[in-house]
Amino acid sequence: MKATLNPYLNFNGNAAAAMKFYKSILGGALTMQTFGEAKMSESPKDKDLILHASLKSGSVIIMAADTQPNMPATAGSNVHLSLQGQDAKSLKGIFNKLAQGGTVDMPLAKQFWGDTFGMLTDKFGVHWMLNINAPARR
């Protein structure tokens, strides 16, 4: 079986805003379903929370949901979304856009292994690592 691994992010009521932010940077197709649309909300204040969202942009797939009010999400430092490739201009642009309103934990810079690498925490508390692969030597 060929498997894929996709990050699934949980938010405290701002999943729609986060996913729209990521779509504005990464492009692709975004689908979202609310608790109300799925008839899973007993409270009118919860009906617009996101039950499931999926952003598909090329080979990148990010999924997300809002948590139930009695089960808050806790952001942690044990998981980072890692984005890598060879298109330096595109990846630098993505890094800079993700950093807006967030915190650059490690600026993009050439690293000892030859690639350009940086880390940030976006305005939604999601940790990112971006690696720009160095051109292959002949």
SVG drawing of the C-alpha trace seen along z (x, -y; Angstrom):
<svg xmlns="http://www.w3.org/2000/svg" viewBox="-29 -41 60 43">
<polyline fill="none" stroke="black" stroke-width="0.4" points="0.0,0.0 1.3,-3.4 0.5,-5.8 0.7,-9.5 1.2,-11.5 -0.7,-14.8 -0.6,-17.3 -3.9,-17.8 -4.0,-21.0 -6.4,-21.8 -7.5,-25.4 -9.5,-27.1 -12.1,-28.8 -9.9,-30.3 -9.4,-27.3 -11.2,-29.1 -8.9,-32.2 -5.8,-30.0 -6.7,-27.9 -7.6,-31.0 -4.2,-32.5 -2.4,-29.3 -4.3,-29.3 -3.4,-32.9 0.3,-31.9 0.3,-28.4 -2.5,-28.6 -4.5,-25.5 -8.0,-24.3 -9.5,-24.8 -12.6,-23.0 -14.2,-23.6 -17.3,-22.1 -18.7,-23.7 -20.2,-21.9 -23.5,-23.5 -23.4,-22.2 -22.8,-18.7 -25.6,-19.2 -23.1,-18.5 -23.6,-21.7 -26.1,-21.9 -25.1,-25.5 -25.7,-28.4 -22.4,-29.9 -20.6,-26.7 -22.3,-26.3 -19.7,-28.2 -16.7,-26.3 -14.8,-24.2 -15.5,-20.5 -13.0,-19.7 -10.9,-21.7 -8.5,-20.5 -6.1,-22.6 -4.5,-20.8 -1.7,-22.6 0.3,-20.4 1.9,-17.7 1.1,-19.7 -2.0,-18.8 -2.9,-20.5 -6.0,-19.5 -7.5,-21.3 -10.5,-21.6 -11.7,-23.7 -11.8,-21.9 -15.0,-21.7 -15.1,-24.4 -14.8,-21.8 -11.7,-20.3 -9.3,-23.3 -6.3,-22.8 -2.9,-23.5 -0.1,-24.7 3.2,-23.0 6.7,-23.0 6.9,-19.3 5.6,-19.4 6.7,-21.6 5.4,-21.6 8.4,-21.2 8.3,-22.6 11.2,-22.1 12.1,-22.3 14.5,-24.0 12.5,-27.1 14.4,-29.6 12.3,-32.6 9.0,-30.9 10.1,-29.4 11.6,-32.7 8.3,-34.4 6.4,-31.7 8.7,-32.1 8.2,-35.9 4.4,-35.6 4.1,-33.0 6.2,-35.2 3.8,-38.1 2.3,-38.6 4.3,-35.7 7.8,-35.1 10.9,-34.2 12.6,-31.7 15.6,-31.2 16.1,-33.4 16.6,-31.8 20.3,-31.4 22.8,-29.1 23.5,-26.1 26.5,-23.8 24.8,-21.0 24.7,-23.4 21.0,-24.2 19.2,-27.4 17.0,-26.8 14.8,-28.8 12.2,-28.3 9.2,-30.4 6.0,-30.3 3.1,-31.8 0.4,-34.1 -1.8,-31.0 1.0,-29.4 1.9,-26.8 5.6,-26.0 7.2,-25.9 10.6,-24.8 11.5,-25.8 14.5,-24.2 15.7,-25.4 17.7,-22.6 21.1,-23.6 21.5,-23.0 23.1,-19.5 26.8,-19.6 28.1,-17.7"/>
</svg>
